[in-house]
Structure formats: C-alpha cells, structure tokens
C-alpha cells in the first residue's frame, strides 16, 4: 500500500523534494468517516491534478500525477487504461 512516506520518498527520487503538502492534500480525506479508504475518488484524477497546480504550482501537477498513478496501480489500473478525468469518471471506471 502506498503510504505518505512512500509517496514522499518517490517524490524525492523523481522530483528532488518530498512535496509533503501535495501528498497531504491529495490524501486529506483518507480515513474520514465519510470516505474511510475510499478517499481516492476525491482528487485522484485529472481534475484533482489541475486543482493541485492551482494551489501549489506547475511542478505539483507532476507530483500529483505520480502519486495518483502509484495509487491507481494498487487498484488494478494499468498504463493502458484511461486516466480518470474527475470523480464521476473514477467511479464509472470501477475504481471506487
């Protein structure tokens, strides 16, 4: 399972910094009463990447995309599958 620490380590290796604020923001809803571990439908898609760019800058979009890809692969997603566009598309793809 991708953990906060794993995401940060991967970001250091790929992007030169941990980008903790991006990873915390992406996983903000993890473990909440409403979402529990099904938080990924929130922000783990193209629309979420665009939000990350608006909040944290252009490089944050690359970091967010890598975080999301790592998490999607845990759900059975492959590079041949479409990348989720938004929350509805994420659920329609059966990832929720």
N, C-alpha and C positions, 0 to 999 in steps of 0.2 A: 504494500500500500504506500502510495506517495504521502510522505509526511512533510510538515513545514520544513524540517531540517533537510530532507532530501531535495525539496524544491529549491531551497536556498543554496545548497551545495551545487546543484546543477546550474543555477544561475551564475555562481562564482566561476565555474568551469567554462561556461559558454559565453558569459557576458561581462565577466570581470568584477561583478559585485553581487551581493546576495539579494538585493531588491526585496527585502523583507516586507516593505509596505505594500508592494504589489501582491505578494503571496497572501498576506494577511487580509487584504481587501477582497481578493478572489474567494477566499475561504471563510469570509466573515460569518456566513450563515451555517457553517458546519456545526452540528451538534445542538442547534437550537430546537426548541420544542416543535416549531413548525416544520422544519426540514430534516432534522437529525442528520444522517449521512447522505440524504438525497438533496443536498445543497447545490450540487453541481449544475443543476438545470438553471440556477441563478448565476449569471456572469460567465459561465464556462462555454462561451460561444462567441461568434464574430461581433455581435452587439456588445458583449462584455469587453472584448478587446478594444473596441472603439471608445468605450467609457474609460478604460484604463489609460488610453492615450490622452484623453481629455483631462484626466485627473493628474497623471504622473509624467506625461511626456511621451514622445515617439518611441524611445527605446523600451519603455514599459510595455508597449504593444507587442514587441518581440518576446519579451519575458513572459507576458501573459499567455501568448500563443503557445510557448513551450510548456508552461505549466499545464495548460488545458490539454495539450496533446498527451503529456505524460498521464494525466488523469483519464482521458478518453481511452487510452490503450488498456487501462485496468478494467474498463467496461466492455472490452472486446472490439473496440473501434480499430480500424487499420487505416493506413495512408490511402488506400483505395476507396474508402468510404467518404461521403461528402462531409465537409466540416460544418458543424451546426451553426445556423445563422442567428438564431435567437432562442428564447426559452421554449416557445411552441415547437420549433423545429427540433430542438434537443429531445423533447418528449416524444414527438412523432417518430423520431429515429429509433425509439425504444431504449434510449439510454437512461431513462428515468424509471 
